[in-house]
Amino acid sequence: MIIQCTACEKKFSVPSSAITASGRLVQCSSCGNKWTQYPVESETKESITKTVSAPRNIPVKKTAKKRKGPAPYSKEYMKEKWGTSAKSYASDKGLSKKNKRVPEKQKSIKNVGKPGFGFFSYIITLTVLSIFFVGILNFERTRLSRKFPFLDPYINHFFETIENFKIFILDLYK
């Protein structure tokens, strides 16, 4: 017996004994549609006459399913199926490299593994900058004293304090 899917119209060859008079629930292997199939009376009369002359296992030629609607994964298909375009769907789900909107779950995940500019990095940066400015001040010490003579005692006091601090640190180290 040849039965036909009610949704995709694909045809299948089924033994006549599989479909009883009370009907049977069948499922299309192509689209997954389920329906109750009852024996077809014209088929049963024809199958009785054909059984004598024709062999039992006649292969059924499968016809290609003609799609009604847009091609899969086209803009129209995405709009119809998901209510959106492929680009906006990808950006909403975080699949696009040009990601303007990042979901909250991904924001928290991205920041977990990356180390920030921590406390010790600030201390090291401040130390390096301080040494840099003290070196420039020492290099320009005489020029500043000539241009601004009133700054000379302050500059001398600053470098005297740095020398005392250096001696203190070296005494702690020894």
N, C-alpha and C positions, 0 to 999 in steps of 0.2 A: 504494500500500500504506500502511496506517495502522499505525504502530508506537507502542508505549507505553513510557514510562520505567519501569524496575523500581523506582526509588526514590520519585519524586514522582507517578507515575502520570499524567504529562502525555502527551497524544497528539500525534503528528506525522504529516504526510502526506509520504511518501517515494516517489519513482518506483520501480516494481517492478524495474526493471533495475539499480537501485543496490545491491540486496541479492542477492548470488549464493547458489548452493546451499551453498557452503562457509561462508557466514556473513560478517559484516562488523562491525568494531569501530565502534560509534557512541557519541556523547556527547550527553547532554541539554543543550540550550542554557539551560534554566531553572535546574537544580540542579548541573550539571557531572558528573553520574554517567556512568560509562562501562560499557558491556556489549557482548557480542557478540550481534548480531541475526541470526537465521536466518529464511529466508522461511517465512511461515505458510501451510500447505497449504490450509486452508479459504479463506484470503484469495486465494490464487492461482486457485482454481477460480471463486470469485465474481467476481474481477476480470476473468476472461476473458469471462464472460457479461455483465458490466456495461460492458465497453469498447465493445460494439456499440451499446448503448442510451443510455449516459450520457456526458456530456462528461468530458474528462480532468482538468481543473483544478477540482475541487470543493473549496471551502474547508472546512477542518475546524474545527468550532467548538471553541474552547479552553475547557476547564472551569477554574473557579477552584480553586486548590489549597487543600484543607482542611488546616489546620495541626493536627497532633496535639501537644498540649502547651501550655505557657503562652504568652501574647502576648509578642512581642519587647520587650525592654528593661523588662519588669516585674521585680519582685523575684524571683519564682520562676524566670524565664528567666535572669537573671544568676546566680542561685545554681546552676542546673542547668548552664549553659554555662561559667561562669568559676569556680564554687566560692566565690563571694563576693557581697556585695550591692553596689549601685551606689555607695553612700556610701563604704564601705571601699575599694572599687576606686579611686575618685577620690582619696581621701586618700592611699592608698599610692603612686599615680602622681604625686601633687603637683598634681592638677587642681582640687582643692577650695580655696575661699577660707578655709575653716576648717581650715587645714592644721596638724594636731598633729604628724604625723611627716613630716619633710622628708628625702627621699633624700640620700645623701652627695654625689652629683653636684651637686645644686642648692645645697647649703650652700656649697660652694666657689665656685660661680658667683656667688651673691648677694654674697659678701664681696669679690670681686675689684674691682668698679667703685666701691664706696662708700669715700670717704676717711674716715679715722678722726680722732680728736682727736690730732694730731701734736705733735711737740716744740715747735714755735714757738707753737702754741695754748696749751700749758702755760706757756711763758715769758710770753706776753702776759697770760694769766689771772693768773699770780703777780704780775706788775708792777702790774696794775690793782688787785688786792686789797691789795698793799703800799701803794700810793698812797692808797687808801681808808682804811686803818688809820692811816697817818701823818697824814692830814687830820683824822681824828676825834681822835687824840691831841693834835694842835696846837689843835684847837677846845676840848678839855676840859683843856688844860694848867694853867690857873690853878685850876680846880676841884679837880684832882687834887693840886696843890701845897698847897691849903688843907686838904684832908681827910687827905692822907698827906704830911706835911712831909719825911719821910726820903727820898721819891722825887724831890724837887726837883733835887738834883745829877745824878741819873741821867737825868732828862728833859732837863735843860739840856745835858748832855754828848751825848745822842742827837741833839738838834736842831743842836748845834754841828758834829757829825760830818756830818750831812746837808748843812749849809751848805758845809763844806769839800769834800765830794764834788761838790756842784753847781758850786763854783768850779773844781775840777779838770776837770770835764767841759767847762765853758765855755772854759777855757784850751786844751784839746785841740781844740776846734772852731774857735778863732780861729787 
